[in-house]
């Protein structure tokens, strides 16, 4: 059984999936931050258009994720990821040949399709189909390492651009998809299907397969989960992008603001490491509940305390720690709630509201900071996250009324 394998047996594959996540996220989501000046200089694209490519990537993913999820549950992930790598490479070729805003944004539509087929939640589905009850720990470890994508690819992209120019750099990104990601995706074992459902000659499906939520409560659980993570994501994908401007408005110098903001990466990684090693002792929904409470408390703390290095530093560390554990919960809670059977479909359906929130977040927080200022933006952030906390609290209460399950299943 694939679900009973040990880490040693699939270690090379898991390492390979980590590499594909580093390459995938580093060349797509993080690359515009480095490419923006060259695109402005050579194509006349302003920052709004350049980062609009990321919005198109996220919206495209939201549109195609449910259909892709159905395919992943039926056929496994190998074919989808292989095709996705080729589509991503094609999208990078289109990007490298872009001559203006239309062709530039069109390239991100193509990349968005490939991203949804090979990255996004697909590697999480791969782990769930292979690992079963160990999924939460492995996803946490994978996210721990892939949190370094920006740290690796921002300098790498800058070096390549200085040496070869931005178009050649994007062609190199396309080659990475074909010569690095594609062979790794092709090594994913064939999907053997889920155990037969109850009522057949096979043994009844385990709770790991069917999930913890009974059929009559699945719709409510789905919307509570979607609302909680979409509300959190609206803040986590918007506020951190504007922290430097927020700190400067609060009175810090640019150098102080940049230095404080860089504490977020290590804090996120540390939180994910703790969750990956110790988090299995607690149900994932309770870990998410803690993160959803810590986030708004941090925002309120900074809003009502005098802005200073200590306050700003504590805010960045605690907020990113909260966001770090929430990001792992966002990937693993659906498996705990709804089971491995249909996991890809459920992730695909959850992607729709979440990606819409993610796509709207950067522009929303840019407007909030400009119109409301730093303190009021932090208060609005706290309110949004408290709504997410309330939804997760309702979900925890609902799960608390269900019969207790063994820890290995609940995780």
VOPAGU-2260 file (C-alpha; in pm, 1 decimal, decimal comma):
REM VOPAGU-2260
SITE   aa  ch    i         X         Y         Z
SITE  UNK   A    0       0,0       0,0       0,0
SITE  UNK   A    1     132,4     342,6     -94,5
SITE  UNK   A    2      -8,6     492,2     220,9
SITE  UNK   A    3     215,7     274,7     438,8
SITE  UNK   A    4     550,5     370,0     284,5
SITE  UNK   A    5     834,1     505,1     493,7
SITE  UNK   A    6    1016,8     831,8     440,8
SITE  UNK   A    7    1330,9     645,3     333,6
SITE  UNK   A    8    1150,3     477,3      45,3
SITE  UNK   A    9    1024,0     800,3    -109,6
SITE  UNK   A   10    1286,8    1038,9      20,0
SITE  UNK   A   11    1432,5    1114,9    -325,1
SITE  UNK   A   12    1087,4    1187,2    -465,5
SITE  UNK   A   13     999,5    1420,5    -178,3
SITE  UNK   A   14    1330,4    1601,5    -223,1
SITE  UNK   A   15    1248,6    1629,0    -591,8
SITE  UNK   A   16     906,7    1777,1    -520,2
SITE  UNK   A   17    1071,7    2033,5    -294,0
SITE  UNK   A   18    1302,6    2129,0    -581,4
SITE  UNK   A   19    1006,4    2170,9    -816,6
SITE  UNK   A   20     832,8    2396,2    -564,0
SITE  UNK   A   21    1144,6    2609,0    -526,2
SITE  UNK   A   22    1180,3    2639,7    -903,5
SITE  UNK   A   23     808,4    2684,5    -963,5
SITE  UNK   A   24     734,7    2952,7    -705,5
SITE  UNK   A   25    1072,4    3119,8    -751,3
SITE  UNK   A   26    1028,7    3165,9   -1125,8
SITE  UNK   A   27     660,9    3261,9   -1118,8
SITE  UNK   A   28     527,0    3433,7    -808,1
SITE  UNK   A   29     855,0    3596,4    -698,1
SITE  UNK   A   30    1015,6    3684,3   -1032,9
SITE  UNK   A   31     819,4    4007,4   -1109,2
SITE  UNK   A   32     976,6    4172,6    -804,0
SITE  UNK   A   33    1313,5    4154,7    -982,0
SITE  UNK   A   34    1193,6    4186,1   -1342,7
SITE  UNK   A   35     983,3    4497,3   -1283,0
SITE  UNK   A   36    1248,8    4760,4   -1354,3
SITE  UNK   A   37    1368,4    4593,5   -1674,7
SITE  UNK   A   38    1010,9    4552,2   -1798,0
SITE  UNK   A   39     941,6    4917,8   -1726,0
SITE  UNK   A   40    1259,0    5028,1   -1902,0
SITE  UNK   A   41    1227,4    4812,4   -2215,6
SITE  UNK   A   42     852,0    4762,9   -2256,6
SITE  UNK   A   43     712,5    5063,1   -2069,8
SITE  UNK   A   44     516,0    4845,5   -1827,9
SITE  UNK   A   45     444,1    5011,4   -1493,8
SITE  UNK   A   46     443,2    4821,9   -1166,4
SITE  UNK   A   47      64,9    4779,1   -1169,4
SITE  UNK   A   48      78,7    4593,7   -1501,8
SITE  UNK   A   49     384,1    4389,2   -1404,2
SITE  UNK   A   50     230,0    4266,7   -1079,4
SITE  UNK   A   51    -103,3    4233,6   -1256,6
SITE  UNK   A   52      50,7    3920,8   -1404,7
SITE  UNK   A   53      38,6    3761,2   -1060,2
SITE  UNK   A   54    -327,5    3857,7   -1030,3
SITE  UNK   A   55    -398,8    3685,7   -1362,3
SITE  UNK   A   56    -205,2    3378,9   -1244,5
SITE  UNK   A   57    -417,6    3353,2    -928,5
SITE  UNK   A   58    -751,0    3419,0   -1099,4
SITE  UNK   A   59    -669,7    3166,7   -1372,6
SITE  UNK   A   60    -587,0    2911,9   -1104,1
SITE  UNK   A   61    -920,7    2977,5    -935,3
SITE  UNK   A   62   -1107,0    2919,6   -1262,0
SITE  UNK   A   63    -943,1    2589,4   -1355,0
SITE  UNK   A   64    -871,6    2439,3   -1009,5
SITE  UNK   A   65   -1205,6    2254,5    -962,6
SITE  UNK   A   66   -1174,6    2079,3   -1300,1
SITE  UNK   A   67    -810,9    1991,7   -1235,5
SITE  UNK   A   68    -903,8    1857,4    -891,2
SITE  UNK   A   69   -1149,3    1611,5   -1043,8
SITE  UNK   A   70    -879,3    1483,3   -1278,7
SITE  UNK   A   71    -626,0    1448,7    -997,3
SITE  UNK   A   72    -863,7    1240,0    -784,4
SITE  UNK   A   73    -942,2    1016,0   -1079,5
SITE  UNK   A   74    -599,7     976,9   -1241,7
SITE  UNK   A   75    -342,9    1091,0    -988,0
SITE  UNK   A   76    -106,1    1382,1   -1029,8
SITE  UNK   A   77     174,3    1261,7   -1256,6
SITE  UNK   A   78      20,5    1339,4   -1594,4
SITE  UNK   A   79    -116,8    1675,1   -1479,7
SITE  UNK   A   80     217,7    1785,8   -1340,5
SITE  UNK   A   81     406,9    1678,6   -1652,4
SITE  UNK   A   82     167,6    1867,0   -1878,2
SITE  UNK   A   83     175,8    2162,4   -1640,5
SITE  UNK   A   84     556,6    2183,1   -1663,0
SITE  UNK   A   85     535,3    2199,0   -2041,9
SITE  UNK   A   86     259,8    2462,5   -2028,8
SITE  UNK   A   87     463,6    2670,3   -1780,4
SITE  UNK   A   88     763,9    2650,2   -2013,1
SITE  UNK   A   89     546,0    2765,6   -2303,0
SITE  UNK   A   90     417,6    3053,5   -2091,6
SITE  UNK   A   91     774,3    3162,6   -2013,4
SITE  UNK   A   92     856,7    3156,2   -2384,9
SITE  UNK   A   93     558,6    3382,8   -2450,8
SITE  UNK   A   94     676,4    3609,8   -2167,4
SITE  UNK   A   95    1029,2    3626,5   -2308,7
SITE  UNK   A   96     884,0    3734,7   -2646,2
SITE  UNK   A   97     644,0    3993,8   -2498,5
SITE  UNK   A   98     638,0    4332,8   -2670,0
SITE  UNK   A   99     376,7    4515,0   -2462,8
SITE  UNK   A  100     106,5    4483,3   -2197,2
SITE  UNK   A  101    -123,9    4253,7   -2396,4
SITE  UNK   A  102     137,5    3990,2   -2475,2
SITE  UNK   A  103     286,3    4026,4   -2127,0
SITE  UNK   A  104     -46,3    3962,4   -1951,1
SITE  UNK   A  105    -132,5    3683,9   -2197,2
SITE  UNK   A  106     185,9    3503,6   -2094,9
SITE  UNK   A  107      69,1    3500,0   -1733,5
SITE  UNK   A  108    -260,3    3344,0   -1838,0
SITE  UNK   A  109     -63,6    3054,7   -1990,6
SITE  UNK   A  110     168,4    3033,9   -1690,4
SITE  UNK   A  111    -138,4    3037,6   -1463,9
SITE  UNK   A  112    -277,8    2726,2   -1631,4
SITE  UNK   A  113      54,6    2545,3   -1600,5
SITE  UNK   A  114      92,9    2663,3   -1242,0
SITE  UNK   A  115    -249,2    2524,0   -1149,2
SITE  UNK   A  116    -168,1    2189,3   -1314,4
SITE  UNK   A  117     176,8    2137,9   -1163,6
SITE  UNK   A  118     216,9    2358,4    -856,3
SITE  UNK   A  119     -48,1    2527,9    -638,6
SITE  UNK   A  120    -204,1    2237,1    -444,2
SITE  UNK   A  121     -94,9    1956,7    -677,3
SITE  UNK   A  122     217,1    1853,9    -486,1
SITE  UNK   A  123       7,1    1844,2    -167,8
SITE  UNK   A  124    -234,4    1607,7    -340,8
SITE  UNK   A  125      61,6    1394,4    -448,0
SITE  UNK   A  126     178,2    1365,6     -87,7
SITE  UNK   A  127    -174,5    1285,2      33,1
SITE  UNK   A  128    -215,2    1009,0    -224,9
SITE  UNK   A  129     121,9     860,7    -129,9
SITE  UNK   A  130     143,5     913,6     244,2
SITE  UNK   A  131    -197,9     908,4     404,0
SITE  UNK   A  132    -175,2     991,3     774,4
SITE  UNK   A  133     177,6    1133,5     742,0
SITE  UNK   A  134      57,4    1401,8     502,9
SITE  UNK   A  135      50,4    1686,4     753,0
SITE  UNK   A  136     410,3    1635,7     864,5
SITE  UNK   A  137     547,1    1596,2     512,4
SITE  UNK   A  138     360,7    1898,4     375,4
SITE  UNK   A  139     486,3    2100,8     669,6
SITE  UNK   A  140     844,2    1995,3     596,8
SITE  UNK   A  141     804,3    2071,7     226,9
SITE  UNK   A  142     662,2    2416,0     298,7
SITE  UNK   A  143     942,0    2475,4     548,5
SITE  UNK   A  144    1203,6    2437,5     275,7
SITE  UNK   A  145    1009,5    2598,5      -7,5
SITE  UNK   A  146     965,8    2908,2     206,7
SITE  UNK   A  147    1319,5    2982,5      89,0
SITE  UNK   A  148    1209,2    3025,1    -275,1
SITE  UNK   A  149    1228,5    3404,4    -265,3
SITE  UNK   A  150    1563,4    3402,0     -83,8
SITE  UNK   A  151    1706,3    3177,8    -356,5
SITE  UNK   A  152    1543,8    3315,8    -669,7
SITE  UNK   A  153    1552,6    3688,7    -605,4
SITE  UNK   A  154    1936,1    3694,6    -611,8
SITE  UNK   A  155    1953,6    3424,7    -881,2
SITE  UNK   A  156    1718,9    3620,3   -1107,0
SITE  UNK   A  157    1919,8    3937,2   -1048,6
SITE  UNK   A  158    2248,6    3761,8   -1136,5
SITE  UNK   A  159    2102,2    3609,6   -1453,1
SITE  UNK   A  160    1956,8    3942,6   -1561,3
SITE  UNK   A  161    2287,9    4121,0   -1510,5
SITE  UNK   A  162    2469,5    3855,0   -1711,5
SITE  UNK   A  163    2223,3    3780,2   -1992,2
SITE  UNK   A  164    1932,3    4026,6   -1980,1
SITE  UNK   A  165    1573,8    3969,9   -1873,3
SITE  UNK   A  166    1456,6    3787,5   -2187,7
SITE  UNK   A  167    1733,2    3527,9   -2166,6
SITE  UNK   A  168    1659,9    3491,2   -1796,7
SITE  UNK   A  169    1299,1    3403,8   -1870,2
SITE  UNK   A  170    1411,4    3152,9   -2135,3
SITE  UNK   A  171    1627,5    2993,3   -1865,2
SITE  UNK   A  172    1314,8    2971,0   -1647,6
SITE  UNK   A  173    1144,0    2783,9   -1932,5
SITE  UNK   A  174    1439,0    2545,9   -1957,9
SITE  UNK   A  175    1419,0    2479,3   -1583,3
SITE  UNK   A  176    1063,7    2356,3   -1627,4
SITE  UNK   A  177    1165,5    2111,4   -1899,8
SITE  UNK   A  178    1500,9    1988,3   -1770,2
SITE  UNK   A  179    1447,6    2003,8   -1392,9
SITE  UNK   A  180    1075,5    1992,9   -1308,8
SITE  UNK   A  181     949,1    1763,6   -1585,3
SITE  UNK   A  182    1178,5    1465,1   -1507,6
SITE  UNK   A  183    1088,4    1489,8   -1137,5
SITE  UNK   A  184     717,1    1496,8   -1214,5
SITE  UNK   A  185     759,7    1195,9   -1444,5
SITE  UNK   A  186     905,7     997,6   -1152,6
SITE  UNK   A  187     585,3    1023,7    -945,2
SITE  UNK   A  188     440,4     669,4    -900,4
SITE  UNK   A  189     125,4     583,3   -1088,3
SITE  UNK   A  190    -190,8     639,8    -888,5
SITE  UNK   A  191    -354,4     310,0    -789,5
SITE  UNK   A  192    -683,1     458,7    -680,8
SITE  UNK   A  193    -851,4     489,2    -344,6
SITE  UNK   A  194    -980,7     191,1    -148,5
SITE  UNK   A  195   -1324,2      73,9    -252,3
SITE  UNK   A  196   -1614,9     240,3     -68,7
SITE  UNK   A  197   -1814,9      66,4     196,4
SITE  UNK   A  198   -2080,1    -172,5      73,0
SITE  UNK   A  199   -1858,1    -358,1    -173,1
SITE  UNK   A  200   -1666,8    -679,3    -122,8
SITE  UNK   A  201   -1367,4    -473,2      -6,3
SITE  UNK   A  202   -1323,6    -372,4     361,2
SITE  UNK   A  203   -1501,1     -50,6     459,8
SITE  UNK   A  204   -1310,1     268,9     392,3
SITE  UNK   A  205   -1121,8     407,8     690,8
SITE  UNK   A  206   -1188,6     754,1     837,2
SITE  UNK   A  207    -859,2     856,0     675,9
SITE  UNK   A  208   -1030,5     802,7     340,1
SITE  UNK   A  209   -1372,2     950,0     418,9
SITE  UNK   A  210   -1276,0    1227,1     660,8
SITE  UNK   A  211   -1406,9    1342,1     997,0
SITE  UNK   A  212   -1709,8    1538,5     878,5
SITE  UNK   A  213   -2029,9    1341,9     816,7
SITE  UNK   A  214   -2195,2    1391,5     476,4
SITE  UNK   A  215   -2481,8    1605,3     610,5
SITE  UNK   A  216   -2237,0    1860,9     757,6
SITE  UNK   A  217   -1986,5    1878,7     472,7
SITE  UNK   A  218   -2134,6    2183,7     306,5
SITE  UNK   A  219   -2127,1    2385,6     630,1
SITE  UNK   A  220   -1772,9    2266,4     707,9
SITE  UNK   A  221   -1660,2    2355,9     356,2
SITE  UNK   A  222   -1786,8    2713,8     375,2
SITE  UNK   A  223   -1652,2    2768,8     726,8
SITE  UNK   A  224   -1310,2    2647,3     611,1
SITE  UNK   A  225   -1322,7    2853,9     292,2
SITE  UNK   A  226   -1425,6    3169,8     477,5
SITE  UNK   A  227   -1165,9    3130,0     752,8
SITE  UNK   A  228    -873,5    3080,5     515,0
SITE  UNK   A  229    -993,3    3338,1     261,7
SITE  UNK   A  230   -1020,9    3602,7     534,3
SITE  UNK   A  231    -676,6    3514,0     664,7
SITE  UNK   A  232    -535,1    3507,4     312,3
SITE  UNK   A  233    -675,7    3849,0     234,3
SITE  UNK   A  234    -444,2    3982,3     505,3
SITE  UNK   A  235    -147,2    3748,7     457,2
SITE  UNK   A  236    -125,3    3812,3      81,7
SITE  UNK   A  237    -178,6    4188,0     115,7
SITE  UNK   A  238     -44,7    4335,5     437,4
SITE  UNK   A  239     312,9    4192,6     426,9
SITE  UNK   A  240     369,2    4343,2      81,3
SITE  UNK   A  241     315,4    4690,5     227,3
SITE  UNK   A  242     488,4    4656,5     564,0
SITE  UNK   A  243     780,3    4878,8     466,8
SITE  UNK   A  244     547,6    5162,9     366,2
SITE  UNK   A  245     337,2    5105,5     679,2
SITE  UNK   A  246     642,4    5121,6     907,7
SITE  UNK   A  247     771,5    5434,0     736,3
SITE  UNK   A  248     437,9    5604,6     781,0
SITE  UNK   A  249     459,4    5511,4    1148,3
SITE  UNK   A  250     790,2    5696,4    1181,1
SITE  UNK   A  251    1063,7    5442,0    1107,3
SITE  UNK   A  252    1334,4    5521,2     855,2
SITE  UNK   A  253    1349,1    5325,0     531,3
SITE  UNK   A  254    1655,1    5131,7     648,2
SITE  UNK   A  255    1485,9    5043,1     978,4
SITE  UNK   A  256    1163,3    4942,2     800,8
SITE  UNK   A  257    1346,7    4715,9     554,2
SITE  UNK   A  258    1550,5    4551,4     829,5
SITE  UNK   A  259    1243,5    4487,0    1045,2
SITE  UNK   A  260    1046,1    4349,0     749,4
SITE  UNK   A  261    1318,2    4092,4     673,6
SITE  UNK   A  262    1245,8    3925,1    1008,9
SITE  UNK   A  263     924,9    3785,0     859,4
SITE  UNK   A  264    1092,7    3509,9     656,3
SITE  UNK   A  265    1282,0    3347,7     945,4
SITE  UNK   A  266     972,8    3374,8    1168,0
SITE  UNK   A  267     756,7    3196,3     909,6
SITE  UNK   A  268    1013,7    2921,7     863,7
SITE  UNK   A  269    1055,2    2876,2    1240,1
SITE  UNK   A  270     678,6    2846,0    1289,2
SITE  UNK   A  271     650,4    2591,5    1009,3
SITE  UNK   A  272     939,2    2393,8    1157,5
SITE  UNK   A  273     771,2    2379,5    1497,4
SITE  UNK   A  274     441,4    2276,8    1339,5
SITE  UNK   A  275     609,6    2009,3    1127,9
SITE  UNK   A  276     787,7    1855,6    1428,3
SITE  UNK   A  277     542,8    1908,5    1714,3
SITE  UNK   A  278     213,6    2004,3    1552,5
SITE  UNK   A  279      85,6    1648,6    1512,7
SITE  UNK   A  280      20,5    1640,8    1886,2
SITE  UNK   A  281    -272,0    1880,6    1829,6
SITE  UNK   A  282    -562,2    1863,2    1583,9
SITE  UNK   A  283    -482,8    2080,1    1283,9
SITE  UNK   A  284    -798,6    2289,4    1325,9
SITE  UNK   A  285    -688,5    2395,3    1675,2
SITE  UNK   A  286    -347,3    2498,2    1545,9
SITE  UNK   A  287    -523,6    2702,1    1276,8
SITE  UNK   A  288    -749,3    2854,9    1542,6
SITE  UNK   A  289    -445,7    2968,0    1740,4
SITE  UNK   A  290    -291,9    3128,1    1432,5
SITE  UNK   A  291    -616,4    3301,0    1341,6
SITE  UNK   A  292    -631,8    3451,0    1690,7
SITE  UNK   A  293    -266,5    3552,1    1714,0
SITE  UNK   A  294    -276,1    3742,4    1383,0
SITE  UNK   A  295    -543,1    4001,2    1473,1
SITE  UNK   A  296    -402,7    4045,2    1824,5
SITE  UNK   A  297     -69,3    4139,9    1668,6
SITE  UNK   A  298    -237,0    4396,8    1443,4
SITE  UNK   A  299    -421,7    4552,6    1736,7
SITE  UNK   A  300    -103,6    4558,7    1943,1
SITE  UNK   A  301      84,9    4757,6    1680,1
SITE  UNK   A  302    -210,9    4986,5    1615,0
SITE  UNK   A  303    -235,3    5099,2    1977,3
SITE  UNK   A  304     132,2    5095,7    2078,2
SITE  UNK   A  305     380,8    5368,0    1981,0
SITE  UNK   A  306     565,2    5269,3    1664,9
SITE  UNK   A  307     922,4    5171,3    1745,1
SITE  UNK   A  308    1180,0    4908,0    1659,7
SITE  UNK   A  309    1073,0    4675,5    1941,1
SITE  UNK   A  310     702,0    4701,4    1863,6
SITE  UNK   A  311     750,9    4664,7    1486,8
SITE  UNK   A  312     992,1    4374,4    1528,4
SITE  UNK   A  313     760,5    4187,9    1765,8
SITE  UNK   A  314     470,3    4247,0    1528,5
SITE  UNK   A  315     656,3    4106,4    1226,4
SITE  UNK   A  316     781,4    3799,1    1411,9
SITE  UNK   A  317     446,0    3709,7    1571,9
SITE  UNK   A  318     235,3    3787,4    1265,3
SITE  UNK   A  319     452,4    3579,2    1033,6
SITE  UNK   A  320     461,9    3296,5    1286,2
SITE  UNK   A  321      81,2    3297,5    1283,7
SITE  UNK   A  322      70,5    3308,6     904,1
SITE  UNK   A  323     324,3    3026,6     886,4
SITE  UNK   A  324     111,9    2777,0    1080,3
SITE  UNK   A  325    -204,3    2891,9     899,8
SITE  UNK   A  326     -45,1    2824,1     561,4
SITE  UNK   A  327      27,9    2464,6     663,1
SITE  UNK   A  328    -323,2    2423,5     803,7
SITE  UNK   A  329    -469,2    2557,0     478,0
SITE  UNK   A  330    -299,6    2270,7     294,2
SITE  UNK   A  331    -374,1    1992,0     544,0
SITE  UNK   A  332    -705,0    2070,0     717,2
SITE  UNK   A  333    -918,2    1970,4     414,2
SITE  UNK   A  334    -758,8    1624,4     425,7
SITE  UNK   A  335    -843,3    1587,7     794,2
SITE  UNK   A  336   -1200,3    1711,1     745,9
SITE  UNK   A  337   -1301,5    1551,8     418,3
SITE  UNK   A  338   -1063,8    1257,9     376,9
SITE  UNK   A  339    -821,6    1144,5     111,1
SITE  UNK   A  340   -1100,2    1032,5    -120,1
SITE  UNK   A  341   -1192,4    1346,0    -311,9
SITE  UNK   A  342    -909,2    1548,1    -153,1
SITE  UNK   A  343    -802,0    1703,4    -484,3
SITE  UNK   A  344   -1157,7    1802,9    -572,0
SITE  UNK   A  345   -1204,4    1964,2    -232,5
SITE  UNK   A  346    -876,8    2156,7    -262,2
SITE  UNK   A  347    -980,3    2269,0    -609,4
SITE  UNK   A  348   -1312,5    2399,3    -481,7
SITE  UNK   A  349   -1145,6    2576,5    -188,8
SITE  UNK   A  350    -899,6    2738,0    -429,0
SITE  UNK   A  351   -1174,5    2944,4    -593,7
SITE  UNK   A  352   -1262,9    3179,1    -302,6
SITE  UNK   A  353    -909,2    3171,3    -165,4
SITE  UNK   A  354    -738,7    3271,5    -491,5
SITE  UNK   A  355    -990,3    3549,6    -547,0
SITE  UNK   A  356    -904,8    3685,5    -201,5
SITE  UNK   A  357    -531,8    3644,7    -267,2
SITE  UNK   A  358    -558,4    3826,0    -599,3
SITE  UNK   A  359    -750,1    4119,5    -449,1
SITE  UNK   A  360    -528,0    4155,6    -142,0
SITE  UNK   A  361    -229,1    4358,7    -272,9
SITE  UNK   A  362    -446,1    4629,2    -433,1
SITE  UNK   A  363    -685,6    4637,6    -136,3
SITE  UNK   A  364    -408,0    4704,3     114,1
SITE  UNK   A  365    -242,5    4960,3    -108,8
SITE  UNK   A  366    -572,3    5153,0    -107,8
SITE  UNK   A  367    -626,2    5104,0     266,7
SITE  UNK   A  368    -283,3    5236,9     360,1
SITE  UNK   A  369    -320,8    5534,2     127,0
SITE  UNK   A  370    -674,4    5623,6     240,4
SITE  UNK   A  371    -676,6    5520,5     606,7
SITE  UNK   A  372    -315,7    5535,7     719,5
SITE  UNK   A  373    -115,1    5280,2     914,5
SITE  UNK   A  374    -314,2    5249,3    1238,5
SITE  UNK   A  375    -658,4    5222,5    1080,9
SITE  UNK   A  376    -527,5    4972,7     824,3
SITE  UNK   A  377    -401,9    4754,8    1110,0
SITE  UNK   A  378    -742,6    4775,2    1278,9
SITE  UNK   A  379    -917,1    4675,6     954,7
SITE  UNK   A  380    -669,4    4386,6     922,3
SITE  UNK   A  381    -755,8    4273,5    1274,2
SITE  UNK   A  382   -1130,1    4285,6    1201,9
SITE  UNK   A  383   -1090,0    4079,1     883,1
SITE  UNK   A  384    -887,3    3817,6    1067,8
SITE  UNK   A  385   -1133,6    3807,0    1358,0
SITE  UNK   A  386   -1404,7    3709,9    1108,5
SITE  UNK   A  387   -1180,1    3423,9     998,0
SITE  UNK   A  388   -1120,7    3327,8    1360,4
SITE  UNK   A  389   -1497,1    3321,6    1423,9
SITE  UNK   A  390   -1550,1    3087,3    1127,5
SITE  UNK   A  391   -1274,3    2852,1    1245,8
SITE  UNK   A  392   -1409,7    2864,5    1602,4
SITE  UNK   A  393   -1751,4    2756,5    1471,8
SITE  UNK   A  394   -1583,6    2473,1    1281,5
SITE  UNK   A  395   -1395,8    2358,4    1593,1
SITE  UNK   A  396   -1721,3    2362,9    1792,1
SITE  UNK   A  397   -1890,6    2155,7    1523,7
SITE  UNK   A  398   -1605,9    1902,6    1520,3
SITE  UNK   A  399   -1611,4    1890,9    1900,4
SITE  UNK   A  400   -1961,6    1745,3    1886,0
SITE  UNK   A  401   -1840,3    1456,7    1669,4
SITE  UNK   A  402   -1712,7    1127,8    1821,0
SITE  UNK   A  403   -1344,7    1135,4    1911,3
SITE  UNK   A  404   -1104,5     985,0    1656,2
SITE  UNK   A  405    -756,5     841,5    1695,3
SITE  UNK   A  406    -480,5    1102,7    1665,1
SITE  UNK   A  407    -333,3     931,9    1358,9
SITE  UNK   A  408    -661,4     979,5    1175,2
SITE  UNK   A  409    -729,3    1330,6    1295,2
SITE  UNK   A  410    -391,5    1437,8    1163,6
